[in-house]
Amino acid sequence: MSSPHAHTHGPDPDAPPPTPEALTRRRRAVWLMLLVLVPVGLATVIGLLALWPDGEPSRAQQAAAAALPPGTEYPDGRVVSVDPYDCGAEGRPATCAFAVVEVLDGPGSGDFVRIDLDAVVVANGVEEGDTLVLTRDPTAEGGPAYFFSDFARDVPMITLAVAFAVVVGLVARWRGLASLLGLGFAFFVLLRFVLPGLLGDTSPVLVTLVGSAAIMFVVLYLAHGFSARTTTALVGTLFGLTLVAVMGTLAVATARLTGLTSEETVTLQGYDPTLDFSGLVLAGVVVAGLGVLNDVTITQASAIWQLHEVDPTMTWRELYTRGMAVGRDHIASTVYTIVFAYAGAALPLLLLFELYSQPWNVVLTSSALAEEVIRTMVGAIALVLAVPVTTAAGAFFAKAADTETGAAAERRVTALRARFIP
């Protein structure tokens, strides 16, 4: 008799080892789901190839480059001395400062320069020995000129990133490290495909959907393994993304959201007025929903497959009913999560409205706040509806796998392999 340890634990090493029969059902279900996912995956790859930026700078990038002096650099500088002075006006006290800074890198490395620090920078604390990021303008009259650009944050950010990776690796082990690889891929797609595409002439919705689908295909399988559970979650996630895009398009058009509600979007408009700012609102909704949708769908898929393996005799309706019992609890908590996440991001805006003496209905329907409210509602509706869809898909594929046994199952698997694997 074989040892219990000889069983394959599948994608979740913390779960009880599945029986050979359960593993067989999982494999059959995955092949059935591939009939749905393979066409979507091929469409995603084609979309990436067709829409991938050609590397030429967009109109906004050209305008931004023209706004800065040619050859502008951002060297680090160490503060040698700080000389504060009073720069207040109209009875409002304020302290600015002149600082002598040693340039640490770049063409002017080793030079000592004098820069002016405004009251906001001084209020955040500037002391001897601090490292600042400078702006070097090589075309200034009389020689290169240096200005304060920002505080150097390399050390705290790198420290936090390393701590994050170590904690994830220690707690989640190989799965956690795989999720970090998936996160790296996600940022690669965002930085090299989605963002350049949004600055071009392609539809923001199309670019974001293709990029998001590519991210989900890789991230889910990297983090959770190639399994029936993960494939079920992917089906639900892709449904949620599509729903966000459709509902978001209708909501943005109906509410007439311009997208010009922040300093950043106004700056973008200055660089390229032809950008589709309403489309950027929708793109933000889709990207913001990636993580939450992934969380909800993988939980539901896991619940369904665990239930099915515990009792393979459960009917589709019983699987769906019990899975939705778990899903409703998850929905109740996740809706709070998504609403509070958006509220936290819009906190400065909410504080401004607290200062304005306007009726609440005027504030709530104003362009700036309506954008956040619609973004939240669209994401929440897609999130909620992804739960029953994922649950139904998991139950359907689980029971469909049960109906194929013996030689019939082997013939189906062999035919699928021959069709999709060269």
C-alpha positions in Angstrom: 0.0 0.0 0.0 1.3 3.4 -0.9 2.2 5.9 1.8 0.0 9.0 2.2 3.1 11.1 1.5 3.2 9.7 -2.0 0.1 11.6 -3.0 0.6 14.8 -4.9 -0.5 17.8 -3.0 -1.4 19.9 -6.0 -1.2 23.7 -6.0 -1.9 24.1 -2.2 0.7 22.3 0.0 -1.3 23.3 3.1 -4.5 21.5 2.0 -5.1 17.8 2.6 -3.6 15.7 -0.2 -6.2 14.9 -2.9 -7.0 11.4 -3.9 -6.0 10.0 -7.3 -9.6 10.2 -8.3 -9.7 13.9 -7.3 -6.5 14.6 -9.3 -8.0 12.9 -12.3 -11.2 15.1 -12.1 -9.0 18.2 -11.7 -7.1 17.3 -14.9 -10.3 16.7 -16.9 -11.8 19.9 -15.7 -8.7 21.9 -16.7 -8.8 20.5 -20.2 -12.5 21.4 -20.4 -11.8 25.0 -19.2 -9.0 25.3 -21.8 -11.7 25.2 -24.4 -12.7 28.6 -23.1 -9.4 30.0 -22.1 -7.3 29.1 -25.1 -9.2 31.4 -27.5 -9.0 34.2 -24.9 -5.3 33.6 -24.4 -4.7 33.7 -28.1 -6.7 36.9 -28.5 -4.6 38.4 -25.7 -1.4 37.5 -27.3 -2.6 38.9 -30.7 -3.7 42.1 -28.9 -0.3 42.5 -27.3 1.5 42.0 -30.6 -0.9 44.3 -32.5 -1.0 47.1 -29.9 2.5 47.0 -28.6 4.0 50.5 -28.8 6.5 51.1 -31.6 8.9 52.9 -29.4 8.4 56.3 -31.0 7.7 59.1 -28.5 4.1 60.2 -28.3 2.9 63.8 -28.6 2.7 64.1 -24.8 6.3 62.7 -24.4 7.6 65.1 -27.1 5.9 68.1 -25.4 7.2 67.0 -22.0 10.7 66.7 -23.3 10.5 70.1 -24.9 9.4 71.6 -21.6 12.7 70.6 -20.0 16.0 72.0 -21.0 18.0 69.5 -23.2 20.4 67.4 -21.2 18.7 68.0 -17.8 20.0 65.6 -15.2 19.1 64.6 -11.6 22.2 64.1 -9.6 22.3 63.4 -5.8 23.8 66.0 -3.5 24.9 66.0 0.1 23.9 69.0 2.3 27.0 70.7 3.7 25.4 73.7 5.4 21.9 75.3 5.8 21.4 79.0 6.2 17.7 79.7 7.0 16.0 83.1 6.4 12.5 84.6 6.8 10.4 84.4 3.7 7.0 85.1 5.2 4.5 87.6 3.8 1.3 89.3 4.9 1.6 88.3 8.5 2.2 84.6 7.7 5.5 83.5 9.1 7.6 81.1 6.9 11.2 80.0 6.9 13.2 79.3 3.7 16.9 78.5 3.5 20.0 78.6 1.3 21.9 75.3 1.3 25.4 74.5 0.2 25.3 71.1 -1.4 28.1 68.8 -2.6 27.2 67.2 -6.0 27.7 63.4 -5.6 27.4 62.2 -9.2 27.1 63.3 -12.8 29.3 65.7 -14.8 29.5 68.1 -11.8 30.5 65.4 -9.3 32.6 67.0 -6.4 31.3 70.5 -7.0 29.8 72.6 -4.2 26.7 74.5 -5.3 24.3 76.9 -3.5 20.6 76.2 -3.9 17.4 77.9 -2.6 15.0 75.8 -0.5 11.4 77.0 -0.2 9.3 77.0 3.1 7.7 73.6 2.4 11.0 71.9 1.9 12.5 73.5 5.0 9.4 72.6 7.1 10.0 68.9 6.3 13.5 69.1 7.8 16.8 69.7 6.0 20.0 69.2 8.0 23.7 68.8 7.3 24.5 65.4 5.9 21.1 64.9 4.3 21.0 63.7 0.7 18.8 65.6 -1.8 17.9 65.0 -5.4 19.0 68.0 -7.5 18.0 69.2 -11.0 21.0 70.2 -13.2 20.3 72.5 -16.1 23.4 72.5 -18.3 22.1 75.3 -20.6 21.7 78.0 -18.0 23.3 81.3 -18.6 26.7 81.5 -16.9 27.1 77.8 -16.6 25.2 74.8 -15.2 22.6 75.6 -12.6 21.3 73.4 -9.8 17.9 73.4 -8.1 16.2 71.3 -5.5 14.1 68.5 -7.0 13.2 66.2 -4.2 14.3 64.3 -1.1 16.4 61.2 -1.7 14.3 58.2 -0.6 16.4 55.3 -1.9 17.4 53.9 1.5 14.0 53.7 3.1 12.3 52.4 0.0 14.9 49.7 -0.8 14.8 48.7 2.9 11.0 48.3 2.8 11.1 46.4 -0.5 13.7 44.0 0.8 11.7 43.5 4.1 8.5 42.9 2.1 10.2 40.3 -0.1 11.7 38.5 2.9 8.5 38.5 4.9 6.5 37.2 1.9 9.1 34.5 1.2 9.3 33.4 4.9 5.5 33.2 5.4 4.3 32.2 1.9 7.4 30.3 0.9 7.8 29.4 -2.8 4.3 30.5 -3.6 5.0 34.0 -2.2 8.2 34.3 -4.2 6.3 33.2 -7.3 3.8 36.0 -6.6 6.6 38.5 -6.4 7.8 37.3 -9.9 4.2 37.8 -11.1 4.2 41.3 -9.6 7.4 42.1 -11.5 5.7 40.9 -14.7 2.7 43.0 -14.0 4.8 46.1 -13.6 6.7 45.3 -16.8 3.4 45.1 -18.8 2.1 48.3 -17.1 5.3 50.3 -17.8 6.1 49.0 -21.3 2.6 48.4 -22.7 -0.3 49.9 -20.9 1.2 53.4 -20.0 2.8 54.0 -23.5 -0.5 52.8 -25.0 -2.5 55.2 -23.0 -0.4 58.1 -24.2 -0.9 57.0 -27.8 -3.8 57.0 -30.1 -5.1 53.5 -29.2 -8.4 53.1 -27.3 -7.5 53.3 -23.5 -10.2 50.6 -22.8 -8.7 48.2 -25.3 -5.1 48.7 -24.2 -6.0 48.3 -20.5 -8.2 45.2 -21.1 -5.5 43.5 -23.2 -2.8 44.4 -20.7 -4.9 43.4 -17.7 -5.7 40.0 -19.3 -2.0 39.3 -19.9 -1.2 40.2 -16.3 -3.9 37.9 -14.9 -2.9 34.9 -17.1 0.7 35.1 -15.8 0.1 36.3 -12.2 -2.6 33.7 -11.3 -0.7 30.7 -12.7 2.6 31.8 -11.2 1.2 32.5 -7.7 -1.3 29.5 -7.5 0.0 26.9 -10.0 -1.6 25.4 -13.1 -4.7 23.8 -11.6 -8.4 23.5 -12.0 -8.9 25.9 -9.1 -6.6 28.6 -10.7 -8.2 28.2 -14.1 -11.7 28.6 -12.5 -10.5 31.8 -10.8 -9.1 33.1 -14.1 -12.5 32.6 -15.8 -14.2 34.6 -13.1 -11.5 37.3 -13.2 -11.7 37.8 -16.9 -15.5 38.0 -16.6 -15.1 40.7 -13.9 -12.6 42.7 -16.0 -14.9 42.6 -19.0 -17.8 43.7 -16.9 -15.8 46.6 -15.5 -15.0 47.7 -19.0 -18.6 47.5 -20.2 -20.2 49.1 -17.2 -17.5 51.7 -16.9 -17.9 52.8 -20.5 -21.6 53.3 -20.0 -21.2 55.0 -16.6 -18.5 57.4 -17.8 -20.5 58.3 -20.9 -23.8 58.7 -19.0 -22.3 60.8 -16.2 -20.2 62.8 -18.7 -17.0 62.5 -16.7 -14.3 64.6 -18.3 -11.4 63.1 -16.3 -9.9 66.5 -15.8 -10.3 66.6 -12.0 -6.7 66.6 -10.7 -3.6 68.5 -11.1 -1.9 65.6 -12.8 -4.6 65.3 -15.5 -4.5 69.1 -16.1 -0.8 68.8 -16.6 -1.3 65.9 -19.1 -3.8 68.0 -21.0 -1.2 70.7 -21.3 1.2 68.2 -22.9 -1.4 66.6 -25.2 -5.0 68.0 -25.3 -6.0 65.2 -27.6 -5.7 62.4 -25.0 -8.9 60.6 -24.1 -9.2 61.6 -20.5 -12.6 59.9 -20.0 -10.9 56.8 -21.2 -8.2 57.3 -18.7 -10.8 57.3 -15.9 -12.1 53.9 -17.2 -8.5 52.5 -17.5 -7.9 53.5 -13.9 -11.1 51.6 -12.8 -9.9 48.4 -14.6 -6.3 48.5 -13.2 -7.6 49.2 -9.7 -9.9 46.2 -9.8 -7.2 43.7 -10.7 -6.0 42.8 -7.2 -9.4 42.7 -5.6 -10.9 40.6 -8.4 -8.0 38.2 -8.1 -8.5 37.8 -4.4 -12.2 37.2 -4.6 -12.2 34.7 -7.5 -9.3 32.6 -6.2 -11.1 32.3 -2.9 -14.3 31.2 -4.5 -12.6 28.7 -6.8 -10.7 27.2 -3.9 -13.9 26.8 -1.9 -15.7 25.0 -4.8 -13.0 22.6 -5.5 -12.4 21.8 -1.8 -16.1 21.1 -1.4 -16.2 18.9 -4.5 -13.2 16.8 -3.4 -14.7 16.3 0.1 -17.9 15.1 -1.4 -17.8 14.3 -5.1 -21.5 13.2 -5.0 -22.7 16.8 -4.4 -24.9 18.1 -7.3 -24.1 21.3 -9.2 -26.8 23.1 -7.3 -25.5 21.9 -3.9 -21.9 23.0 -4.9 -23.2 26.4 -6.0 -25.3 26.9 -2.9 -22.5 26.0 -0.5 -20.0 28.0 -2.5 -22.2 31.1 -2.4 -22.5 30.8 1.3 -18.8 31.4 1.5 -19.0 34.0 -1.2 -21.5 36.1 0.5 -19.3 36.5 3.6 -16.4 37.4 1.3 -18.5 40.0 -0.6 -19.6 41.6 2.7 -16.0 42.2 3.8 -14.5 43.0 0.4 -17.1 45.7 -0.5 -15.8 47.5 2.6 -12.3 47.0 1.4 -12.8 48.5 -2.0 -14.9 51.5 -0.7 -12.4 52.4 2.0 -9.5 52.0 -0.4 -11.0 54.6 -2.7 -12.0 56.8 0.2 -8.4 56.7 1.5 -7.0 57.7 -2.0 -9.5 60.6 -2.2 -9.0 61.8 1.4 -7.4 65.2 0.5 -10.3 65.8 -1.9 -12.8 64.9 0.9 -11.1 67.3 3.2 -11.5 70.1 0.7 -15.2 69.4 0.4 -15.5 69.5 4.1 -14.3 73.1 4.0 -16.7 74.2 1.3 -20.2 75.3 2.3 -22.1 73.5 -0.4 -25.2 71.3 -0.2 -24.2 67.6 0.1 -26.0 66.7 -3.1 -23.9 69.3 -5.0 -20.7 68.0 -3.5 -21.6 64.4 -4.2 -22.4 64.9 -7.8 -19.5 67.3 -8.5 -17.1 66.3 -11.2 -14.2 65.4 -8.9 -16.2 63.4 -6.4 -18.5 61.8 -8.9 -15.5 60.3 -10.6 -14.4 58.6 -7.4 -18.0 57.5 -6.6 -18.6 56.0 -10.1 -15.1 54.3 -10.0 -16.0 52.7 -6.7 -19.5 51.6 -7.7 -18.4 50.1 -11.0 -15.6 48.2 -9.3 -17.8 47.0 -6.5 -20.6 45.8 -8.9 -18.1 43.8 -11.0 -16.6 42.4 -7.8 -19.9 41.2 -6.5 -21.1 39.7 -9.8 -17.7 37.9 -10.2 -18.5 35.8 -7.2 -21.6 33.9 -8.5 -20.0 33.6 -11.9 -16.8 32.1 -10.5 -18.9 29.8 -8.2 -21.1 28.7 -11.1 -18.1 28.1 -13.4 -16.3 26.1 -10.7 -19.4 24.0 -10.0 -20.1 23.4 -13.7 -16.6 22.3 -14.6 -16.3 20.2 -11.5 -19.5 18.2 -12.4 -18.7 18.2 -16.1 -15.4 16.5 -15.3 -17.3 13.8 -13.3 -19.3 12.8 -16.3 -16.2 11.8 -18.3 -14.7 8.6 -17.2 -12.5 5.8 -18.6 -11.8 5.7 -22.3 -14.1 8.6 -23.1 -12.1 10.9 -20.9 -8.8 9.7 -22.3 -10.0 10.2 -25.9 -11.1 13.8 -25.0 -7.8 14.7 -23.4 -5.8 13.1 -26.2 -7.9 15.1 -28.8 -7.4 18.4 -26.9 -3.6 17.8 -26.6 -3.4 17.1 -30.3 -5.3 20.2 -31.1 -3.6 22.7 -28.9 -0.1 21.3 -28.2 2.1 20.9 -31.2 
